[in-house]
Amino acid sequence: MLRYTLMRLGIFVGCLLVVWGLVYSGLAPRGLGGSNGLWIATLALVLSAPISFVALRKERDRASVQVAERVDRMKASFEANAGQEDLADDRLRSQEQAQGSTS
């Protein structure tokens, strides 16, 4: 998962540098007033998203498998804990019933 995130960040930074170069060389339009930095970041984000979608397909699939496995482990752990709580609750109730019937 960390690998995918770092690769995605690398693609964004690469696009940011390319867009910055294009804007400051005059090949791409500048932002209005003081919004040039935001304009460059927005263009880089718009360009990097489809590139990441295509270029990182295999890595994204690996990351999604890892996330799904982690979710499955957490569900199994939660169900096991819930089962233990149910057993403890049942024991306590049966003890209370046993004490109530002997009194």
DSSP file with accessible surface (Angstrom, degrees, kcal/mol):
  #  RESIDUE AA STRUCTURE BP1 BP2  ACC     N-H-->O    O-->H-N    N-H-->O    O-->H-N    TCO  KAPPA ALPHA  PHI   PSI    X-CA   Y-CA   Z-CA
    1    1 A M     >        0   0   86      0, 0.0     4,-2.2     0, 0.0     5,-0.1   0.000 360.0 360.0 360.0 -43.0    0.0    0.0    0.0
    2    2 A L  H  >  +     0   0  125      1,-0.2     4,-2.7     2,-0.2     5,-0.2   0.897 360.0  55.0 -64.0 -38.1    2.8    2.4    0.9
    3    3 A R  H  > S+     0   0  153      1,-0.2     4,-2.5     2,-0.2    -1,-0.2   0.925 108.4  47.5 -61.4 -46.1    4.5    1.5   -2.4
    4    4 A Y  H  > S+     0   0   33      2,-0.2     4,-2.7     1,-0.2    -1,-0.2   0.928 112.1  50.4 -60.7 -44.5    1.4    2.5   -4.4
    5    5 A T  H  X S+     0   0   72     -4,-2.2     4,-2.5     1,-0.2    -2,-0.2   0.917 111.9  47.0 -62.0 -43.5    1.0    5.7   -2.5
    6    6 A L  H  X S+     0   0  102     -4,-2.7     4,-2.4     2,-0.2    -1,-0.2   0.893 112.3  50.0 -67.5 -37.4    4.7    6.7   -3.1
    7    7 A M  H  X S+     0   0   69     -4,-2.5     4,-2.2    -5,-0.2    -2,-0.2   0.919 111.6  48.8 -66.0 -40.1    4.4    5.8   -6.8
    8    8 A R  H  X S+     0   0   97     -4,-2.7     4,-2.2     1,-0.2    -2,-0.2   0.914 111.5  49.3 -65.5 -41.7    1.3    7.9   -7.1
    9    9 A L  H  X S+     0   0   97     -4,-2.5     4,-2.8     1,-0.2    -1,-0.2   0.899 108.8  53.7 -64.0 -38.9    3.0   10.8   -5.3
   10   10 A G  H  X S+     0   0   44     -4,-2.4     4,-2.5     2,-0.2    -2,-0.2   0.898 107.9  49.3 -62.6 -41.3    6.0   10.5   -7.6
   11   11 A I  H  X S+     0   0   36     -4,-2.2     4,-2.5     2,-0.2    -1,-0.2   0.925 111.7  49.6 -64.5 -40.9    3.7   10.7  -10.7
   12   12 A F  H  X S+     0   0   51     -4,-2.2     4,-2.7     2,-0.2    -2,-0.2   0.940 111.2  48.2 -63.6 -44.4    2.1   13.8   -9.2
   13   13 A V  H  X S+     0   0   66     -4,-2.8     4,-2.5     2,-0.2    -1,-0.2   0.912 111.1  51.4 -63.7 -40.5    5.4   15.5   -8.5
   14   14 A G  H  X S+     0   0   34     -4,-2.5     4,-2.2     1,-0.2    -1,-0.2   0.932 112.2  45.8 -61.0 -44.9    6.6   14.7  -12.0
   15   15 A C  H  X S+     0   0   15     -4,-2.5     4,-3.0     2,-0.2     5,-0.3   0.885 110.0  55.4 -64.1 -38.4    3.5   16.2  -13.5
   16   16 A L  H  X S+     0   0   54     -4,-2.7     4,-2.6     1,-0.2    -2,-0.2   0.925 109.2  46.5 -60.4 -44.0    3.9   19.2  -11.2
   17   17 A L  H  X S+     0   0  111     -4,-2.5     4,-2.4     2,-0.2    -2,-0.2   0.913 113.7  48.3 -66.3 -40.7    7.4   19.8  -12.4
   18   18 A V  H  X S+     0   0   91     -4,-2.2     4,-2.5     2,-0.2    -2,-0.2   0.946 114.2  45.4 -64.8 -46.5    6.4   19.5  -16.1
   19   19 A V  H  X S+     0   0    4     -4,-3.0     4,-2.9     2,-0.2     5,-0.3   0.921 111.6  52.9 -64.8 -40.7    3.4   21.8  -15.7
   20   20 A W  H  X S+     0   0  140     -4,-2.6     4,-2.6    -5,-0.3     5,-0.2   0.937 110.7  47.5 -59.3 -44.9    5.5   24.3  -13.7
   21   21 A G  H  X S+     0   0   33     -4,-2.4     4,-1.4     1,-0.2     6,-0.3   0.904 112.8  48.7 -62.8 -41.0    8.0   24.3  -16.5
   22   22 A L  H  X>S+     0   0   68     -4,-2.5     6,-1.7     2,-0.2     5,-1.6   0.904 113.1  47.0 -66.9 -40.1    5.3   24.7  -19.2
   23   23 A V  H ><5S+     0   0    0     -4,-2.9     3,-0.9     4,-0.2    -2,-0.2   0.941 114.8  45.0 -68.1 -45.0    3.6   27.6  -17.4
   24   24 A Y  H 3<5S+     0   0  109     -4,-2.6    -1,-0.2    -5,-0.3    -2,-0.2   0.727 111.2  53.2 -77.4 -16.0    6.8   29.5  -16.7
   25   25 A S  H 3<5S-     0   0   77     -4,-1.4    -1,-0.3    -5,-0.2    -2,-0.2   0.558 115.7-115.8 -89.1  -8.3    8.1   29.0  -20.2
   26   26 A G  T <<5S+     0   0   55     -3,-0.9    -3,-0.2    -4,-0.6    -2,-0.1   0.486  87.0 113.0  91.6   3.1    4.8   30.4  -21.5
   27   27 A L  S   <S+     0   0  138     -5,-1.6    -4,-0.2    -6,-0.3    -5,-0.1   0.724  79.0  41.6 -80.1 -21.6    3.7   27.2  -23.3
   28   28 A A  S    S-     0   0   21     -6,-1.7    -2,-0.2    -9,-0.1    -1,-0.0  -0.921 101.3 -95.4-121.3 150.8    0.7   26.8  -20.9
   29   29 A P        -     0   0   89      0, 0.0     2,-0.2     0, 0.0    -2,-0.1  -0.304  36.5-124.1 -68.3 148.5   -1.5   29.7  -19.6
   30   30 A R        -     0   0  138      1,-0.1     3,-0.1    -4,-0.1     6,-0.1  -0.508  28.0-103.8 -84.1 159.8   -0.8   31.3  -16.3
   31   31 A G        -     0   0   17     -2,-0.2     2,-0.4     1,-0.1     5,-0.2  -0.253  44.4 -89.1 -74.6 169.9   -3.3   31.6  -13.5
   32   32 A L  S >  S-     0   0  153      3,-0.2     3,-2.2     2,-0.1    -1,-0.1  -0.663  80.3 -41.0 -84.2 131.8   -5.1   34.8  -12.7
   33   33 A G  T 3  S-     0   0   80     -2,-0.4     3,-0.4     1,-0.3    -2,-0.1  -0.261 128.2 -10.7  58.1-124.4   -3.5   37.2  -10.3
   34   34 A G  T 3  S+     0   0   88      1,-0.2     3,-0.4     2,-0.1    -1,-0.3   0.245 113.5  92.5 -92.2  14.1   -1.9   35.3   -7.4
   35   35 A S    <>  +     0   0   45     -3,-2.2     4,-2.6     1,-0.2    -1,-0.2   0.259  48.2 108.2 -92.5  15.3   -3.5   32.0   -8.2
   36   36 A N  H  > S+     0   0   19     -3,-0.4     4,-2.5    -5,-0.2    -1,-0.2   0.893  78.0  49.9 -62.0 -41.4   -0.6   30.7  -10.3
   37   37 A G  H  > S+     0   0   53     -3,-0.4     4,-2.4     2,-0.2    -1,-0.2   0.918 113.0  46.3 -63.3 -42.5    0.5   28.1   -7.7
   38   38 A L  H  > S+     0   0  124     -4,-0.2     4,-2.6     2,-0.2    -2,-0.2   0.897 111.5  52.8 -66.6 -38.4   -3.0   26.8   -7.3
   39   39 A W  H  X S+     0   0   92     -4,-2.6     4,-2.5     2,-0.2    -2,-0.2   0.928 110.2  47.5 -62.3 -44.4   -3.4   26.7  -11.1
   40   40 A I  H  X S+     0   0    9     -4,-2.5     4,-2.4     1,-0.2    -2,-0.2   0.930 113.1  47.8 -64.2 -45.0   -0.2   24.7  -11.5
   41   41 A A  H  X S+     0   0   36     -4,-2.4     4,-2.4     2,-0.2    -2,-0.2   0.903 112.2  50.0 -64.2 -39.4   -1.2   22.2   -8.7
   42   42 A T  H  X S+     0   0   65     -4,-2.6     4,-2.6     2,-0.2    -2,-0.2   0.932 111.5  47.4 -66.1 -45.2   -4.7   21.8  -10.2
   43   43 A L  H  X S+     0   0   44     -4,-2.5     4,-2.3     1,-0.2     5,-0.2   0.915 112.3  50.4 -61.2 -42.2   -3.3   21.1  -13.7
   44   44 A A  H  X S+     0   0    0     -4,-2.4     4,-2.7    -5,-0.2    -2,-0.2   0.906 111.0  48.9 -63.7 -39.9   -0.8   18.6  -12.3
   45   45 A L  H  X S+     0   0   99     -4,-2.4     4,-1.9     2,-0.2    -2,-0.2   0.927 111.0  49.6 -65.2 -43.3   -3.5   16.8  -10.4
   46   46 A V  H  < S+     0   0   95     -4,-2.6    -2,-0.2     1,-0.2    -1,-0.2   0.881 116.4  42.7 -64.8 -36.6   -5.7   16.6  -13.5
   47   47 A L  H  X S+     0   0   83     -4,-2.3     4,-1.2    -5,-0.2    -2,-0.2   0.879 113.2  50.8 -76.3 -38.1   -2.9   15.2  -15.5
   48   48 A S  H  X S+     0   0    2     -4,-2.7     4,-2.9    -5,-0.2     5,-0.2   0.807  97.8  67.9 -74.4 -26.8   -1.5   12.8  -12.9
   49   49 A A  H  X S+     0   0   40     -4,-1.9     4,-2.3     1,-0.2    -1,-0.2   0.959 105.6  37.5 -61.6 -53.8   -4.9   11.1  -12.2
   50   50 A P  H  > S+     0   0   76      0, 0.0     4,-2.0     0, 0.0     5,-0.3   0.880 116.3  54.0 -67.8 -32.1   -5.3    9.4  -15.6
   51   51 A I  H  X S+     0   0   82     -4,-1.2     4,-3.2     1,-0.2     5,-0.3   0.948 111.5  45.0 -63.5 -45.1   -1.6    8.6  -15.8
   52   52 A S  H  X S+     0   0    0     -4,-2.9     4,-2.1     1,-0.2    -1,-0.2   0.894 109.4  56.7 -63.8 -39.6   -1.7    7.0  -12.4
   53   53 A F  H  < S+     0   0  114     -4,-2.3    -1,-0.2    -5,-0.2    -2,-0.2   0.913 118.5  31.5 -59.8 -42.2   -4.9    5.1  -13.3
   54   54 A V  H >< S+     0   0   98     -4,-2.0     3,-1.0    -5,-0.1    -2,-0.2   0.932 123.3  44.0 -81.8 -48.5   -3.3    3.5  -16.4
   55   55 A A  H 3< S+     0   0   68     -4,-3.2     3,-0.2    -5,-0.3     4,-0.2   0.794 117.7  42.8 -72.8 -28.2    0.3    3.2  -15.3
   56   56 A L  T 3X S+     0   0    8     -4,-2.1     4,-2.8    -5,-0.3    -1,-0.2   0.102  74.7 118.0-107.5  24.1   -0.3    1.9  -11.7
   57   57 A R  H <> S+     0   0  120     -3,-1.0     4,-2.2     1,-0.2     5,-0.2   0.936  79.5  43.7 -57.7 -49.3   -3.1   -0.6  -12.5
   58   58 A K  H  > S+     0   0  160     -3,-0.2     4,-2.2     1,-0.2    -1,-0.2   0.919 115.5  48.3 -64.8 -41.7   -1.1   -3.7  -11.4
   59   59 A E  H  > S+     0   0   16      2,-0.2     4,-2.4     1,-0.2    -1,-0.2   0.890 110.3  52.0 -66.9 -37.0    0.1   -2.0   -8.2
   60   60 A R  H  X S+     0   0   57     -4,-2.8     4,-2.5     2,-0.2    -1,-0.2   0.906 108.5  51.4 -65.1 -40.0   -3.4   -0.7   -7.4
   61   61 A D  H  X S+     0   0   87     -4,-2.2     4,-1.9    -5,-0.2    -2,-0.2   0.916 110.2  49.0 -63.2 -41.7   -4.7   -4.3   -7.8
   62   62 A R  H  X S+     0   0  128     -4,-2.2     4,-2.1     1,-0.2    -2,-0.2   0.920 111.8  49.2 -62.1 -43.2   -2.0   -5.6   -5.4
   63   63 A A  H  X S+     0   0    5     -4,-2.4     4,-2.4     1,-0.2    -2,-0.2   0.899 109.1  51.9 -65.0 -39.3   -2.8   -2.8   -2.9
   64   64 A S  H  X S+     0   0   62     -4,-2.5     4,-2.6     1,-0.2    -1,-0.2   0.877 107.8  52.4 -67.4 -34.2   -6.6   -3.6   -3.1
   65   65 A V  H  X S+     0   0   79     -4,-1.9     4,-2.6     2,-0.2    -1,-0.2   0.929 109.8  49.2 -64.4 -42.8   -5.9   -7.3   -2.4
   66   66 A Q  H  X S+     0   0   88     -4,-2.1     4,-2.2     2,-0.2    -2,-0.2   0.918 111.9  48.0 -62.0 -43.0   -3.8   -6.3    0.7
   67   67 A V  H  X S+     0   0   56     -4,-2.4     4,-2.5     2,-0.2    -2,-0.2   0.929 111.5  50.1 -64.8 -42.5   -6.6   -4.0    1.9
   68   68 A A  H  X S+     0   0   49     -4,-2.6     4,-2.5     1,-0.2    -2,-0.2   0.914 110.7  49.6 -63.5 -40.5   -9.3   -6.7    1.4
   69   69 A E  H  X S+     0   0  102     -4,-2.6     4,-2.4     2,-0.2    -1,-0.2   0.912 110.8  50.0 -63.9 -41.6   -7.1   -9.3    3.3
   70   70 A R  H  X S+     0   0  120     -4,-2.2     4,-2.3     2,-0.2    -2,-0.2   0.915 110.8  49.3 -63.5 -41.6   -6.7   -6.8    6.2
   71   71 A V  H  X S+     0   0   63     -4,-2.5     4,-2.6     2,-0.2    -2,-0.2   0.920 110.3  51.1 -64.1 -42.2  -10.5   -6.2    6.3
   72   72 A D  H  X S+     0   0   99     -4,-2.5     4,-2.4     1,-0.2    -2,-0.2   0.909 110.3  49.2 -62.4 -41.5  -11.2   -9.9    6.3
   73   73 A R  H  X S+     0   0  150     -4,-2.4     4,-2.5     2,-0.2    -1,-0.2   0.909 111.5  49.1 -63.5 -41.1   -8.7  -10.4    9.2
   74   74 A M  H  X S+     0   0  126     -4,-2.3     4,-2.6     2,-0.2    -2,-0.2   0.904 110.9  50.0 -66.5 -39.2  -10.3   -7.6   11.1
   75   75 A K  H  X S+     0   0  122     -4,-2.6     4,-2.6     2,-0.2    -2,-0.2   0.923 111.6  48.5 -62.9 -44.1  -13.8   -9.1   10.5
   76   76 A A  H  X S+     0   0   56     -4,-2.4     4,-2.4     1,-0.2    -2,-0.2   0.914 112.7  48.1 -63.4 -41.5  -12.7  -12.5   11.7
   77   77 A S  H  X S+     0   0   63     -4,-2.5     4,-2.5     2,-0.2    -1,-0.2   0.914 111.7  49.9 -64.7 -41.9  -11.1  -11.0   14.8
   78   78 A F  H  X S+     0   0  148     -4,-2.6     4,-2.6     1,-0.2    -2,-0.2   0.925 111.6  48.0 -62.9 -43.6  -14.2   -9.0   15.5
   79   79 A E  H  X S+     0   0  134     -4,-2.6     4,-2.3     2,-0.2    -1,-0.2   0.892 111.3  50.8 -65.7 -38.0  -16.4  -12.0   15.2
   80   80 A A  H  X S+     0   0   54     -4,-2.4     4,-2.0     2,-0.2    -2,-0.2   0.926 111.9  47.1 -64.8 -42.6  -14.1  -14.1   17.4
   81   81 A N  H  X S+     0   0   76     -4,-2.5     4,-2.3     1,-0.2    -2,-0.2   0.900 111.3  51.1 -65.3 -40.1  -14.2  -11.3   20.1
   82   82 A A  H  X S+     0   0   30     -4,-2.6     4,-2.4     1,-0.2    -1,-0.2   0.901 108.7  52.3 -64.3 -38.6  -18.0  -11.1   19.8
   83   83 A G  H  X S+     0   0   32     -4,-2.3     4,-2.2     2,-0.2    -1,-0.2   0.900 109.0  49.5 -63.6 -40.0  -18.3  -14.9   20.3
   84   84 A Q  H  X S+     0   0  130     -4,-2.0     4,-2.4     2,-0.2    -1,-0.2   0.903 110.6  50.2 -65.4 -40.6  -16.1  -14.7   23.4
   85   85 A E  H  X S+     0   0  137     -4,-2.3     4,-2.6     2,-0.2    -2,-0.2   0.907 109.6  51.2 -64.2 -40.3  -18.3  -11.9   24.8
   86   86 A D  H  X S+     0   0   95     -4,-2.4     4,-2.7     2,-0.2    -2,-0.2   0.913 110.3  49.2 -62.9 -41.7  -21.4  -14.0   24.1
   87   87 A L  H  X S+     0   0   93     -4,-2.2     4,-2.5     2,-0.2    -2,-0.2   0.930 112.2  47.5 -62.8 -45.3  -20.0  -17.0   25.9
   88   88 A A  H  X S+     0   0   55     -4,-2.4     4,-2.3     1,-0.2    -2,-0.2   0.911 113.0  49.0 -63.1 -40.6  -19.1  -14.9   28.9
   89   89 A D  H  X S+     0   0   63     -4,-2.6     4,-2.5     1,-0.2    -2,-0.2   0.918 110.9  49.9 -65.2 -42.5  -22.5  -13.3   28.9
   90   90 A D  H  X S+     0   0   97     -4,-2.7     4,-2.4     1,-0.2    -2,-0.2   0.909 110.9  49.6 -63.0 -42.0  -24.2  -16.7   28.7
   91   91 A R  H  X S+     0   0  155     -4,-2.5     4,-2.3     2,-0.2    -1,-0.2   0.927 111.3  48.9 -62.0 -44.7  -22.1  -18.1   31.6
   92   92 A L  H  X S+     0   0   85     -4,-2.3     4,-2.4     1,-0.2    -2,-0.2   0.926 111.9  48.6 -63.6 -42.2  -22.9  -15.1   33.7
   93   93 A R  H  X S+     0   0  140     -4,-2.5     4,-2.4     1,-0.2    -1,-0.2   0.900 111.1  49.8 -65.6 -39.9  -26.7  -15.4   33.0
   94   94 A S  H  X S+     0   0   64     -4,-2.4     4,-2.3     2,-0.2    -1,-0.2   0.886 111.0  50.0 -68.4 -34.6  -26.7  -19.1   33.8
   95   95 A Q  H  X S+     0   0  113     -4,-2.3     4,-2.3     2,-0.2    -2,-0.2   0.917 111.2  48.9 -65.9 -41.4  -24.9  -18.5   37.1
   96   96 A E  H  X S+     0   0  109     -4,-2.4     4,-2.2     1,-0.2    -2,-0.2   0.902 112.1  48.3 -65.8 -38.6  -27.4  -15.8   38.0
   97   97 A Q  H  X S+     0   0  145     -4,-2.4     4,-2.0     2,-0.2    -1,-0.2   0.896 110.8  51.2 -67.8 -38.8  -30.3  -18.1   37.1
   98   98 A A  H  X S+     0   0   53     -4,-2.3     4,-1.1     1,-0.2    -2,-0.2   0.907 112.6  45.6 -65.4 -39.8  -28.7  -20.9   39.2
   99   99 A Q  H  X S+     0   0  128     -4,-2.3     4,-0.9     1,-0.2    -2,-0.2   0.878 112.0  52.5 -71.2 -34.3  -28.3  -18.6   42.2
  100  100 A G  H  < S+     0   0   53     -4,-2.2    -2,-0.2     1,-0.2    -1,-0.2   0.859 108.8  49.3 -70.0 -33.5  -31.9  -17.2   41.8
  101  101 A S  H  < S+     0   0   95     -4,-2.0    -1,-0.2     1,-0.2    -2,-0.2   0.764 109.1  52.5 -80.3 -20.4  -33.4  -20.7   41.7
  102  102 A T  H  <        0   0  116     -4,-1.1    -1,-0.2    -5,-0.2    -2,-0.2   0.681 360.0 360.0 -86.6 -16.3  -31.5  -21.9   44.9
  103  103 A S     <        0   0  135     -4,-0.9    -3,-0.0    -3,-0.2    -4,-0.0  -0.302 360.0 360.0 -80.0 360.0  -32.7  -18.9   47.0
